[in-house]
């Protein structure tokens, strides 16, 4: 039961960091990875409780790695074009 409460706390901390107004894209990407990590731990505990196959965890890890690589590529392209990763330095329109 303690593991489940720790996972819920991890999830809410990651969401609070993501929702709060951040200046840097890197902090937002790290909070998203923290949320993905808490979801992975939740799926791990749930699948261990029901004695299910761990194949879905491998699929989830593949998608989370792809999401992380996509975020880093956006960060690198933003730094190359704008010189920094501030949200205020570029216009979305």
C-alpha positions as CSV (number, residue, x, y, z in Angstrom):
1,X,0.0,0.0,0.0
2,X,2.9,2.3,0.7
3,X,4.2,1.8,-2.8
4,X,0.9,2.9,-4.3
5,X,0.8,6.1,-2.3
6,X,4.3,6.9,-3.3
7,X,3.4,6.4,-7.0
8,X,0.4,8.7,-6.6
9,X,2.5,11.3,-4.9
10,X,5.1,11.0,-7.8
11,X,2.3,11.5,-10.3
12,X,0.9,14.6,-8.6
13,X,4.3,16.2,-8.1
14,X,5.0,15.7,-11.8
15,X,1.7,17.2,-12.8
16,X,2.2,20.2,-10.5
17,X,5.6,20.9,-12.1
18,X,4.1,20.5,-15.5
19,X,1.1,22.8,-14.8
20,X,3.2,25.5,-13.1
21,X,4.5,28.3,-15.3
22,X,8.0,27.3,-16.3
23,X,10.5,29.3,-18.3
24,X,12.5,26.5,-19.7
25,X,11.4,23.7,-22.0
26,X,13.9,21.3,-20.4
27,X,12.1,21.4,-17.1
28,X,8.7,20.8,-18.7
29,X,10.2,17.8,-20.6
30,X,11.7,16.4,-17.4
31,X,8.4,16.7,-15.6
32,X,6.7,14.8,-18.4
33,X,9.3,12.0,-18.1
34,X,8.6,12.0,-14.3
35,X,4.9,11.4,-15.0
36,X,5.8,8.6,-17.5
37,X,8.0,7.0,-14.9
38,X,5.3,7.1,-12.3
39,X,2.9,5.6,-14.8
40,X,5.4,2.8,-15.5
41,X,5.7,2.0,-11.8
42,X,1.9,2.0,-11.4
43,X,1.6,-0.5,-14.4
44,X,4.4,-2.6,-12.9
45,X,2.7,-2.9,-9.5
46,X,-0.7,-3.5,-11.1
47,X,0.6,-6.2,-13.4
48,X,2.5,-7.9,-10.6
49,X,-0.7,-7.9,-8.4
50,X,-2.8,-9.6,-11.1
51,X,0.0,-12.0,-12.3
52,X,-0.2,-10.7,-15.8
53,X,2.3,-10.9,-18.6
54,X,4.9,-8.1,-18.5
55,X,4.8,-7.7,-22.3
56,X,2.7,-4.5,-22.0
57,X,5.5,-2.9,-19.9
58,X,7.9,-3.4,-22.8
59,X,5.5,-1.8,-25.2
60,X,5.0,1.1,-22.8
61,X,8.8,1.6,-22.4
62,X,9.2,1.7,-26.2
63,X,6.6,4.4,-26.5
64,X,8.1,6.4,-23.6
65,X,11.6,6.2,-25.1
66,X,10.2,7.5,-28.5
67,X,8.4,10.3,-26.6
68,X,11.6,11.3,-24.9
69,X,13.6,11.2,-28.1
70,X,11.0,13.4,-29.8
71,X,11.1,15.9,-26.9
72,X,14.9,16.1,-27.0
73,X,14.9,16.6,-30.8
74,X,12.4,19.5,-30.4
75,X,14.6,21.0,-27.6
76,X,17.7,20.8,-29.8
77,X,16.0,22.3,-32.8
78,X,14.6,25.1,-30.6
79,X,18.0,25.9,-29.2
80,X,19.6,25.9,-32.7
81,X,17.0,28.3,-34.1
82,X,16.4,30.6,-31.1
83,X,19.6,30.2,-29.1
84,X,17.9,29.2,-25.8
85,X,15.0,27.2,-24.5
86,X,12.9,30.0,-23.0
87,X,9.2,29.9,-23.8
88,X,9.1,33.7,-24.1
89,X,11.7,33.9,-26.9
90,X,9.6,32.4,-29.7
91,X,6.2,33.1,-31.0
92,X,3.7,30.2,-31.6
93,X,1.7,32.1,-34.2
